[in-house]
């Protein structure tokens, strides 16, 4: 069973940095990509960043380009979201998301971690 466990959220001042971690386990099938999404209260989740597993290609939301970096450590089966120059509008719940190929693509989600950017 696929499990994704996020950590690293918290309170940070504007301009500060945080690194979110996603520890993954249970991949018995082929992992296609890991993504980070965020969700504002009353809104749908939105894609923040994605990294594909095979070729490590990355995509970022325009709002975070140049500030956030997605990466992975295959030795630890972990993925990271380095967030720099944080803004109050980055305040949200951040979710780790996995796309696993099992004949078709199956989605898995972590439990989410709160990021609050405030002075």
C-alpha positions as a printed Julia matrix, in Angstrom:
119×3 Matrix{Float64}:
   0.0    0.0     0.0
   1.34   3.39   -1.02
   1.9    5.82    1.84
   3.01   9.44    1.62
   3.96  11.29    4.79
   4.64  15.02    4.65
   6.63  17.0     7.18
   8.35  20.34    7.51
   5.45  22.75    7.58
   5.17  25.53   10.11
   5.16  29.25   10.7
   7.68  31.44    8.92
   8.08  35.17    8.4
   7.72  36.73    4.96
  10.96  36.35    3.04
  11.88  33.24    4.98
  12.4   29.66    3.85
  10.98  26.23    4.58
  11.65  22.78    3.22
   8.8   20.3     2.99
   9.56  16.58    2.9
   7.51  13.7     1.53
   8.52  10.22    2.63
   7.09   7.59    0.31
   6.68   3.85    0.75
   4.82   0.94   -0.77
   5.55   1.55   -4.43
   5.02  -1.9    -5.84
   4.29  -0.5    -9.28
   5.91   2.12  -11.44
   6.01   5.63  -10.07
   5.31   8.2   -12.77
   5.66  11.45  -10.84
   5.59  13.15   -7.46
   3.91  16.52   -7.13
   3.29  19.11   -4.47
  -0.14  20.72   -4.36
  -1.51  23.38   -2.06
  -5.0   24.21   -0.97
  -6.44  27.47    0.32
  -9.57  27.4     2.52
 -12.64  26.87    0.39
 -10.6   26.4    -2.78
  -9.56  23.41   -4.86
  -6.05  22.05   -4.66
  -3.64  23.61   -7.1
  -0.43  22.23   -8.54
   2.7   23.85   -7.14
   5.47  21.68   -8.58
   6.0   18.26  -10.15
   8.97  16.04  -10.87
   8.74  12.96  -13.07
  10.48   9.84  -11.9
  12.1    8.55  -15.1
  13.62  11.68  -16.6
  13.31  14.05  -13.61
  11.62  16.73  -15.65
  10.05  19.45  -13.54
   7.19  21.9   -13.83
   6.25  24.78  -11.56
   3.27  27.02  -11.09
   4.01  30.52  -12.36
   3.46  31.91   -8.86
   6.37  29.93   -7.42
   8.89  29.87  -10.3
  12.28  31.04   -9.16
  11.35  30.65   -5.49
  10.47  26.97   -5.03
  12.5   23.91   -6.0
  11.3   20.32   -6.12
  13.86  17.56   -5.7
  14.23  13.94   -4.68
  16.6   11.66   -2.78
  16.11   8.18   -4.17
  18.32   6.66   -1.46
  15.77   7.82    1.11
  12.68   7.42   -1.09
  11.92  11.02   -0.26
  10.96  14.12   -2.19
  11.34  17.72   -1.12
   9.96  21.17   -1.8
  12.44  23.91   -0.97
  10.51  27.15   -0.56
  12.41  30.44   -0.5
  11.31  34.07   -0.4
   8.02  33.02    1.08
   5.05  35.36    0.81
   1.84  35.57    2.86
  -0.04  34.26   -0.18
   1.94  31.02    0.07
   0.0   30.27    3.25
  -1.9   27.03    2.59
  -2.02  23.33    3.33
   0.56  21.57    1.18
   0.01  18.01   -0.04
   2.35  15.45   -1.5
   0.82  13.6    -4.45
   2.01  10.48   -6.29
   0.97   9.16   -9.68
   1.58   5.42   -9.93
   1.15   3.42  -13.12
  -0.85   0.23  -12.58
  -2.16  -0.3   -16.08
  -3.6    3.17  -15.6
  -2.46   6.09  -13.46
  -3.58   5.88   -9.83
  -3.39   8.92   -7.55
  -2.22   8.88   -3.93
  -2.21  11.76   -1.44
  -0.47  12.53    1.79
  -2.26  13.97    4.82
  -1.06  17.52    4.21
   1.09  19.94    6.16
   0.23  23.53    7.06
   2.5   26.36    5.91
   1.81  29.78    7.4
   3.71  32.85    6.25
   3.11  35.73    8.62
   4.93  38.37   10.59
